[in-house]
Amino acid sequence: MLARAAEGSLAREAKDTAALRAKIDEVAIDVARVTAILEGPGSRIEEILAATAAEKAPASGRRLKGELPLAERIRAVLGATRGRQAAE
């Protein structure tokens, strides 16, 4: 019974950790998006994203299967933001 309780506790902790990581990623994406908008063309964010795309750094083991790396998700958000700005 104690082992089962410990397993349940570990499972909850893993789920909480994953949720926290996801929230941190969301905040990072928002910070990158706002920074890129405020800095405008030639933003350092663009340089960083270009460098990470060129490197294609190995994936960390923390990502869930099928989940895009943070840099890819930031690129997607910035692309969507630019599309909305161009339409306005």
Buried (B, 14 or more C-beta within 10 A) or exposed (E): EEEEEEEEEEEEEEEEEEEEEEEEBEEBBEEBBEEBBEEEEEBEBBEBBEEBEEEEEEEEEEEEEEEEBBBEBBBEBBEEBEEEEEEE
